[in-house]
């Protein structure tokens, strides 16, 4: 009986541990010739873009910015939409941001 209780407790603890997602931190590097005016990151395959993570600001050419995604998900795979001051847009899909650690715009 004690062995069954210990197993049940171990399963409960491991289930609770997976219920909480960790925040995802990575570095956005602007290696392009234009300032970034909007940067959207959405869970891969959602079909819509989340809010602008640099709303009210911009990322100058040649600079970098620490980004934190605290969306409550336990995934690392995201789609990215970047908008530049010169009107250009860049969409990138299915990126494993946990593995990359940084994302460089060219």
NORURWO-V466240 format. One record per backbone hydrogen bond with DSSP energy under -1.0 kcal/mol. CO is the residue of the C=O (numbers start at 1). NH is the residue of the N-H. If there is no record, write none. Layout:
co: {CO	CO}
nh: {NH	NH}
This chain:
co: {1	2	3	4	5	6	7	8	9	10	11	12	13	14	24	26	27	28	29	29	30	35	36	38	39	40	42	43	52	54	59	60	63	65	67	69	76	77	78	79	80	81	82	83	83	84	88	90	92	95	95	96	97	101	103	105}
nh: {5	6	7	8	9	10	11	12	13	14	15	16	17	18	69	67	103	65	31	105	62	85	59	83	53	81	79	46	55	57	36	63	30	28	26	24	97	44	95	42	92	40	90	37	38	87	84	82	80	78	97	100	101	27	29	31}
